[in-house]
């Protein structure tokens, strides 16, 4: 490897890290703004499509998706995806002002744990990409194990969308979350592929026609996945609390995406045993923080109350 190549590689994760942090903050505000718009529209008895705040949340979501696209093309998915945890504490603080939701002592502790867990994930994540060319991506995309996994995901999506969603969507939040999370199996690999094929898709070399075809296919799949996610996110926000949804959605989406990228890109082969355990601890810390932020927010708990010593009964 040339000296220039060695100097260039370390810069890519830094770029991806910066964009991922920015997009996670945008995504953290998306659910809050859209929920606020839905509540405002429901109060006036009109569709949320007519509410300005809902549209601001939608534009924020679009900007966050663009940021995710840039981040996934510049850094390993195993690094970018867990950084979405930074959007949870940001969204919680924003919800405490916009939606007047409580953020008690356990919630603040959860914000701290989410940030600490994210830092652990950043430090111990893979330092380089395995996929660097179009040929490598095509080879991994045709892997029978990954194709089998895609068939399983498509079967689950079919069951969730056409059977479970109409019957149980309004009764169980995991139905809508399952649809949105499983679609991450397509959005992240498509984002990676588009970044690799974009350069060759519009050149005049002999393989450009094949690159253009694959580029357009990946773009179509990505577009459909984002639109379906967008629909079911809003269906969930109509029926469930935004913070509860965002917390469970983050953990489920991150887990499924990490499984999909581990099968397709095999980024975990770059991680040693110590780094793997550290990343597992980091993800557990983030998940614990998310649970503390959202699941116990209705409890009136403050640091002053926790520091009180119980009176002894004689």
C-alpha positions, 0 to 999 in steps of 0.5 A: 500500500502506498504512503498516500493510501495509508494517510487517506484511510484513517481520515475516512472514519473521522469524516463518517464519524462527524457526519454520523453524529450530525445525522443522529442529532437530526434523527433524534429531533425527527420523532419529536417534531412529527409527534408534535405536528400529529398532536397539533393536527389532532387538536384542530381535527385536521390531517397532520399533512397540513401541519407546519411542524410535522413538515419540519420534522419530515424535512429533518428526517430527509436531511438525516437520511442524507447524512446517513448516506454520506456516513455509511459511504465513509465509515463502517456500518458497525460504527455508524449505526450505533452512533444513532444512540446520540439522537436518543438523549438529544430527542429526550431533552427536546421532547421535555421542552416541545412535548412537555415530557418528563426527564427525571434523574434516571433519564439524565443518567440514561443520557450519560450512559448513551454517550459513554456507550457510544464513545466505547463503540467508536474507540473499539470499532473496525478501523477500515473497510473490507468493501473497497471496489464494485467487484467485491460488493457484487461477490458479497451480494451474491453470497448464498448466506446473505441471499438466504437471510434476505429471503427470511427478511422478505418473508417476515416483512410480508407477514408483518405488513399484510397480516400482523399490521392490520390486525395487531398494529394498533395493539402492539408497538413491536409490529410497526417497529418490526417493519421499520427495523427489518427494512434496515437490512436493505437501506444500509447495504443499498447505501453502501452499494450506491456509494461504490457504483456511483463513480462507475455508473456514469463513465464510458468504460465497458462495464459502465452499463452493468454498473448503471443497472445495479446503481439504479436497482439499488437506488430503487430498493433504497427509495422503496425502503425509506418510503415504507419506513416513513409510512410506518414510523408515522403510523406508530407515532399516531398510536404510541408515545414518540419516546417509547417508540424511538427507544425500542426502535433504536435498539431493534434497528441497530441489532438487525442492521449489525446482523445484516452488515456482519453477514454481508460486509463481514466487518466484524472480521476486523475486530479482535476478541477484546474489541468485540467484548468492548463493543458488546459492553458499549452496545449494552451500555447504550441500550441500558441508557435508552431504557433508563431514558424512556421506560422510567420517565413517568416516575417522579425521581430526583437526585435529592430524593435518592440521596435521602436516608430512610428514617429508622423506625423504633 
